[in-house]
Amino acid sequence: MSQTKNKMNAMQLTILTAVNMMGSGIIMLPTNLAQVGTMSILSWIVTALGSLALAYAFAQCGMFSRKGGGMGGYAEYAFGKAGNFMANYTYGLSLLIANVAIAVTAVGYGTVLFDLKLSPVGIGMCTIGVLWLTTICNFGGAGITGKIGGITVWGVIAPVVAICIIGWFWFDGHQYAQAWNPHNFSFFTGIGKSISITLWAFLGLESACANADAVENPEKNVPIAVLGGTLAAAVIYIISTNVIAGIVPNMDLANSNAPFGLAFATMFTPAVGKVVMALMTLACVGSLLGWQFTIAQVFKSSAMEGYFPKVFLKVTKADAPVVGMIILGVIQTLLALMTISPSLNKQFNTLVNLAVVTNLIPYLLSMAALAVMQKQANVPAKKAKLGTTIALIGSIYSLYALYGSGLEAMTYGSIVTFTGWTLYGFLSHKFDLAQPAQAKKAS
């Protein structure tokens, strides 16, 4: 009884899932979507449906998988150790890129908050400074990081939820209609141009399944929470970004480095806008603090499996993989320098598209593996058919999102993916030698 009492119910896990997903992903979305127009609501609908399919399939993977390692463990069912390696490799890369994008977001809000006019190089240096600040702050271990992140995330959630509720009082339907398609994109071009930006907001939906051991009746409640949390996030994303499009003129929104601050300044006063910018800047830094620790743990767990160098296993007395954090900090610094652009928004878009491309590889591997998992778990044929069909829908959406990410992101994403296969080739002998030894031991 005491164990059940300490576990979350479906509603609590649903809220946790939605909060984890929202993080800092939404902060720059209104600006990026304004560059397409309010027709981007069509992308939101497509992405919401695709994300719900992915969320359901990941919930099923979480229920039937008997292997550790998250998406890597899922991929291993269908693709063996090579799939496990590629899922870990591409997921780790996507987190590295995403962290730089979050740092760019924090710098964008910070420059507007403090009325700074920075050159592209200046923005790059500030981004690197934020990355190293959050890396060094993690040297003390996970305790403080978790507490700070749990508080600062509300700096995003509170303004976003507020604008969903009260923003309608300032909403101008005529202004919204005028911004529908300012660049005269075709139907499919308009959706394609904003599909990766909308998916960016949902990245991390698979992580909700990691809480299966902490919830009552996980077989029933995990799918409910994952789907419910994804749906709740989708509703908030769609309402908030579209309300802002009816409050702030399209050109002003498209050129803003702090869209939510601009919206609150328009609704109330510049001082209120500054407060919102400060909250969101802190939320970005708090979110990045947590993700910097998370990515070090991802590389550490992958190193334990033999996929990454053993240097990522070294930890301090505070159980912090400091050496790994420093190495990852250097890589992020190089990424920040490589993506310096004349516009902060352009740099953000470049990073987001590349993060989405690399993150979709483990998504596709996991979707393809669900059928094998269900077969090994002796799932009834009718239920297995439903799971496989939804996983197929999630796969089709993921492939479309890859296409929508653009030629540049797909080119770089392909290069790093092929690099991953090459690296696995140099490591594969470890696993090929281990399998006969295990089989001999078992016999």
N, C-alpha and C positions, 0 to 999 in steps of 0.2 A: 504493500500500500504506500509506504513512504517513497519508494522509487517512482511510482506513478505520480505522486503528489509533486515531485520535483521536476516532472517533465512538462513540456509545453503542450497546449492543445492546438487544434487546427487554426483557430483565429490568431493566436499569438505567433505561430510560425508563419502565417500569411503576412502579418504586419512586418515581421522581421525580414521576410523575403523581399517585400516591396521596398523597405527602407534600405536594405543592402544594395538593391539594384539601382536606386535613385542616386545615391552618392553625389558625385560631382559631374556625372555624365550629361546632365541636362543644361548645365549653366551657360554654355555657348550655343546651344541648339537654335534659339530664335534667330540669331545672326546668320547662321549657316543656312537655315531654311528660308530666310528672307531673300537669299540670293537666287532661289528658285521661284519663290512666290507662295501664296497661300494654297496653291494647288498641291503643295507638299503634304496636305492632310491626307491625300490619296496614298502617299508613301507610308504615312503613319498607320493607315488601315491595313495595308499589305504587310507591313512589318509587325503589327500587333498580332495578326493572324499567324504569320510565320513564326513569331516568337512563342505564341501559345502552343503551336505544334512542337517546336523544339523543347519547350518546358515540359509538356506531357511526356515526350519521348525520354527526356533526361530523368524524369521522375520514375519511369519504368526501368530505365537502366540502373538507377540507384536501388530499386527494389530487388532486381534479379542478379546483379553482379555480385560475385563472391571474391573478386580481386580488389586489392587496394590500389590507391593512386589515382582516383577520380577518372577523368576522361582517358588517361593512359591505360588504366585497367580495363575500361570499357572496350577500347580499340583492340586490345590484345585478344579478345574473344574471336574476332574475325580476321585480324591481320598479324597475330603473333607478336613477338618482341619488336619487330620492325614497326608495327602500328603503335605500340606502346611508346617507343622512342620518339616517333614523329609527332604524336599527340603532345608529349611532354616538351619536345623541342620547340614546336610552333607556338604552343601555349605560353611557354616561357618568353619567347620573342615578343608575342603580342602584348604581354604585361610590361615588358621593357619599353615598348613603343607607347603604350597607353599611359604609362607613368610620365613620360615626357610631355604628352598631350595635356595631362592634368596640370603639370607644372606651367605649361604655356597659358592655360586657362587662368591660373592663379596670378600670373604676371599680367595678363590682359586686364583683369579686374583691378589689380593693384595700380597699374599705370593710370587708369581712369580715376580711381579713388584719390590718388595723390597728385593728380593733374600733371603727370610726367609725360614728356615727349621723347621717346627713345627711338634710336635708330634700330634697324634690324639686328645689327651686331649687339647693341645694347640690350635688346630683348633676349637675344641668345645668351648673353652673359648672366642676365637676371634669372633666366630659366635654369641655367646650370647652377646658380647659387641656391635656388629653391630646392633643386634635386639633392645637392650635397647637404643642405640644412636638414632636410627630412631624413636623409641617410644617417647622418651623424647622431641625430636625436634618437635613432633606433638602437644605438650601441648599448643602451641600458637594459634592453630586453622588451618583452611583449607587454608587460603589465601596464606601464604608463601609456604606451601606444594605443591600447584598446580603450582605455578610459578617455583619452583625448578625442579619439575618433567617435566614440559614442555620444559625446557632447557636441562636437563641431558639425556633425552631419545635419543637425537641426538648423544650422545656418543656411543650408540649401532647402531643406524640406519645408520649413515655416514660410519663407517668402513664396515658394512655388505653390503650396496649398492655398495660401492667402490670395494669390492672384487668380487662382481657379474659382474662388468663392466671391471675392469682391471686385475683381477686375471687370466684370460685366457692366458695372455702373459707368465705366469709361469707354466701353466697347463701341466702336463706330462701324456699323455694318457696311456703309458705303466705302469707307477706307479699306476694309477687309476685301470687298469685292474688287476694288481697283487693283489690289495687289495680287490678284489670282494668278496671273501669268505675265509678269512685266517684261519678260524676255522672249515671249512667243515660242516657248518650247512646245514640241509635239507632246501628245499624251504620254507616250511611253518614255520619251526623253526626260520629261519633267519628273516622272516617278523614279526613273533610274538614277538621276542626278542627286536625289536626296535619300535614296534607299540605304546607303551605307551610313549616312549621318544619323538616320533614325535607329538603325540597328545598334549603333554605338551606345545608345542610351540603355539598351537591354543586355549588353555584354555582362556576363556574370550571373545570368539567370540559372546556369547549371550548378552554381555553388550552393544553391539552396538545398540540394539533395544531400549535402554533407552533414546536415542537421538531423538526419533520419534517426540516429540513436537517441536524440534528445527530445523526441516527440511521442506522445501517446498514439498507439495503434498506427505505426508508420505506414503500413501498406495502404490504409485508407486516407490518412491525413496528409502524407507528404505530397501525393498528386494534387489534393485539394489546395494545399498551401502554395505549391509551386504555380499552379494555374491561377489561383486567386491572387497571389502576389504579383504575377506578371500582368494580369488583367487590370489590377488596381494601378500599377505603375503606368500601364498604357493609357488608361483614362486620364490620369494626372498629366502625363506628357502631352497628350493630344489637346486637352483643354487649355493648359497653361500656354503652350506655344502659339495656339490659335487665338487666344484672348489677347496676347501681346501684339499679334499682327493687326488687331483691330484697334489698338491703343496708340501704337507708335507708327508713324509713316514708314513705308517699306524701305526707302532709301536710307533713312536715319538708322533703321534697325540693321540693315545689311552692312553698314559701315561702323557699327558699334563694337567695342571690345568688352562691353559690360551690359548686355541687353536687358537683364532683369533690373539692374540699377537704373537704367534709362527709363524703363517702364514705370517704376515706382516714383522716379523724379517727375515724370509726366503726369502721373495720377495725383501726386501730392506736392512735394517740394523737392528741390535739389538736395536738401539736407537728409530727407527720408531716403532718397536714392543713394546717398553716400553711406548711410547706415546699412542698407541692403548690400551694397558692394563690399563693405567691411565684413559682414557676416559671411558672404559667399567666398571672399578671399580666404578667410579663416577655415571655412568648410573645405575648400580645395586643399589647403595645406594639411588639414587634419586627415582628409581622405588619402592624400599622397603619403602621409606618414604611415598609415596602415598598409597601403599597397606596397610600400618599399620593404616593409617587414615580410609581407606575404610572399613577394617575389623571391626574397632570399630563402624562405622556407620551401618554395616550389623547387628552386635549384638544389637545395639541400636534399630534399626527398628524392629528386631525380638522380643526384650523385650517389645516394645510397643504393639505387638500382643499377648503378654502373653506367648511366647514360651521360653524365656530366663529370668533369674532373673532380677528384677527391678533395681538392682544396675547398670546395663549397661545403664540406662536412665539418670544417673546423669551427668550434664555438667557444665563446668566452664563459666565465663563471656564471654570467647572467643568462646563459643559454642563447646568446645572440650570435649568429654566424657572421661576425664582423668582417672577416677576410672576404667572404662571398659578397657582402654588401659593398665593399670597396671596389671589387672587380666589376660588379653590376653598375656601380656609380660611374666608373670610367666609361663603360659601354654606353650608358645613357648620355654622358657628356658628349661622346662622339656623335650620337644620334641627334642631339640638340644642335650641334655644329653643322651636321650634314643637311639639316632641314631648315636652316635659316632662310627666311623668305622676306621679300619687300613688305609683305603684309602679315600681321600676326594671324589673321583669319586663314590666310593661305597656308601658313605653317601648320596651324591646327588641323586644317582639312587634310593636308598631306599625311600627317601623323595618324589621324583617325582612319583614313582609308587603308593605310598599311596595317594598322592594328586590327581592323575588321578582317582584312584578307587573311592574315596569319592566324587569327582566332577561329576563322571558319573551317580551317583544316581539321582540327580536333573535333569540331562539331560534326563534320561530314563523316569522319572515321567512327564516331560514337553512334550516329544514326544508323550507319551500315551494320554495326555490330549488334543492334538490338534483336534482330531476328535470331541470331545464334544464341544469345543469352536466353531468350524465351524458350527456344528448343531444348537447351540444356536444363532449364528449370521446369520442364514439362508443363508449360502454360497451356491451358485449354485452347484448342484451335481457334475458336471464335474470338477469344480475348487476344490471342497472339496476332490474328489477322488485323484487328483494330490497331494494336500497337505498331505493327509493321507499316500499315497504311499511313498512320500519322507521322511516323519516322520518315517515310518517303516524301510526304508533303514538306516536312522540315528540311529535307535534303534538297528538294527542288527550290525552296525559298533560299536556302544557303547558296546554291549555285547561281541563282539570279542576283543575290547580293554581291557575290564575287564579280559578276559581270558589271553590276552597277558601280563598283568601286573605282572603275576607270582603268585605262591602259597603263598609266604610270604605276599605280599601286599593284596591279596584277603582274607587271614586269618585275618589280622589286620582290613581290611576294613569291613569284615563281623562282627567282634566283635563290632566295634564302631557303625555299622548300627543297630545291634540287641540291643545295649545299647540305641540307639535313640528311638526304638520302646518301650522299657521298660520305658524310661523317659516320653514318650508321654502318656503312660498308667497312670502315676501319675498325669498328667496335664489335661487329657481328660475331667474330670468332669467339668472344667471351661467352656469348649466349649459346652458340652452336655447340661449344665444348661442354657447357654446363648441362644441356639437355640429356645427352647420353649418360652422364654421370648420375643425374637424378633418376633416370629410368633404371639404371643398374642398381641403384640404392633401393629403389622401390621393389624390384624383383627379389 
